[in-house]
Amino acid sequence: MMHPAHRQEFRQSLIWFAVLLVSLWLLKTLPAPDAARGMAGYLPLHTAMEVVSIGVAAMVFSISWATQRYRPNGRVLVLGLGLLGVAVLDLTHSLSYAGMPDFVTPSDPEKAINFWLAARALAALALLWAALWPHRWNEWLGRRSRYAGLLWVALLVGAVHYVLLGHPQWLPRTFTPEAGLTPFKVRFEYALATAYVLAGVGFLTQLRHAREFGLSHLALASFTMAMSEIFFTLYANVTDVYNVAGHFYKILAYGFLYRGLFVETVQIPYLDLRAAEARQRATLNTLPDLLFEVDRKGVYLAVHANETSMLMTPLPQLLGKTLDEALPPPAAAQCFEALAEAERTGMSRGQRITLPLPLGERHFELSVSRKSAVAGQPDTFLMLSRDITPTVENEERIRSEAGLNAALLDLQQHDIHQPEADLLRRGLAHAQTLTGSALAVLYFVHDDARGTSLAACSHENAPPDMPPWETALRERRAVVTNAPHDAAAWRAPGGATARWACVPVVEGGRPRLLLGVAGKARDYHPRDAQALQTVADALWKHTAQRRQEAVIHRLSEALDQSPSPVVITDIDASIVYVNKAFSEVSGYGAQEVLGRNPRVLQSGLTPRTTYADMWTKLPRGLPWQGELINRRKNGQVYTENASLYPVRDVFGEVTHYVAHMEDITQRREAEERIRALSNYDTLTGLLNKKAFDEQLTQAIDRADASHERVSVLWFDLDNFKLVNETLGHAAGDELLLEMGNRLRACLAPHIPVARYSGDAFTAIVPLADQAAVALLAQDALAQLQTTLQIHGHAVSVNASAGIAVYPDDARTASTLASAAEVAMYRVKQDGRNGLRFFAPEMQAHTQRSLELAAGLKDAAHRG
């Protein structure tokens, strides 16, 4: 099978081959004109054709010799050296042609023919060797291989000249003036033609691979040389038209040979180079990063930038400039540090620069590598600049969040141990650090939401009330001012006009606290306002909680010791007090529920009758006790046992309600788990024997009332003990689980399925006739017999099934299940792997078997 890469070249070669073959047939078939009989005798024509062929052979040698240094190829080297020897022999042949001056010995036709045959033999040998050259031999070629080959060719050509010029009598005659071509010469030409054909076939067999190109032209050259030899078996003298045609075909063959080698050694590498350049350009064009080539002095030599908006200097103006001229001093200094490191170690990574671009401040990471230059030229450096602005911003966000979390944790840890004033000053210090400010100040807002009082300040001289304070208080939102106000604006230490950021804390629709910072060297970022708001919220939370705890502690110390949640409401059911246990259970803090109705806890799962009964008793002054299904703040549902009591004043009027509650969720869940364990098999999740018997009893009661039938299916796995003994109990458990899943899948959803005991499974099929039950059982047996993989082993287990029908076979649940089991055992006695309906004689047989077994046991005891 030809590789697709050679098809186009092969088609072209095939056309040439067909044309040359048809031409050979025409020249051989049609009589030659009389004018052509003396054409070959024209000495200049012969000499010109030989010169052309020698020139082409020399080109073949030169191209093969020159490319071996860069791309060693044994096939090309063999052809090049062989054609060099052929060129020398063709030159001697041309000098020995009749009519030429004597060359060492007198020139005559036989001398010319001998050198001709030697050249053709060397060409055939080179082509055969090249056609059969294994590709793996290329790995053995060394730097001196071509010189060794050249020496061998020189020795071979020298030996041929020695024999043909000094001792021609050693060889058979090839031409006589009287008879023309001798039989030896004709046979030798046919042998050469055969060798050329074999070489061509060899080249064609290489077309199965895509490793080398030009093979079709090499095969065409071989076949053309074979046709050339055919002409030299036909001429009667050395001057007729067949001689001329043979020389012409030889020149064409050399041309095809040169074409094949040119494709392999020049054209294909050149195309590969162009493709590589195109791929490199495509890579550079799609590179998302900036790529620069600079010298050691920082001069831009080349720039590849798909996003020119990332350049501080327009691209046409950048080439020839230095880093100092194109970048800000800090960025240029970092670039030179990266160049110095790359010069020392060959590579530099991780340097970061920040550039003020028109689209905003951008951050770049540099990767610099030293690029080795050709001899005599200084090395240059490739500098890859990657936009890492999102990464830097994310890192800053993470650092900010980490600092904020650390600040919140610090406030939390010192909340208990420090007085309120110290805690507020600590919060101001965190606000300064997080925002990089020179000043931080905190105000408490009066109850009328208009005035403020200074609570803490990080600077000795507290600033006057500023427009940001007023705006934040009035609009109840964060205010950031990066532009200077007026000459009266507060100035940070050092004289710089302050930038301001102020955030309010709003609770219950009222502003409670103002936290502000000022004096940052750079503009405030929205992230600063967010961090400031978080700190302000935390400070107010701790402050409000401290104050509230001080009040509640005096009134609720006793109730707070109760492990159970306690809630007190007024007569309108508005919460006025909750203890700690309530917050722990519900997730709601006291401030979140005070003043609200307890319905905030409702989940919607408590029956309406429960609430109706509650509000029937409480307004009458009666206590109520019951269970409520409530929802925690996090959405989790829980169950409480609640006891509600009315509280009366001295006049006997109900003024409040007190609720003592107990979270019994875990108790209910434990009861549910116990119920599940008592009704379901722990391995398969199917009904267990107890639950199955209960459902069978209920099914029989329903069938008896409606005069319907109920069938019980009893499945027992065949040879299950063998699986346990050979693969282990874990494999047996996995088999039981899979069998249970298969039964559950193949039986209808309304059919109860149970693992009755061990490897026995049962099912209840109501309202079905005998045929339908049999088909259902057969389908289940087929599903159970399907092969499955257990612990890497293919396991196929059969099952036996027994069927009993109410009321035909039994009238109670226990006897009906026993009848199905008896029918199953009859299947096992009959050879297993089948199903059978219960019949009365089965029960009699089973009873006789039990009586016989009991009698044998009694006889054994009595001796």
Disulfide bonds with the S-S distance in Angstrom:
none
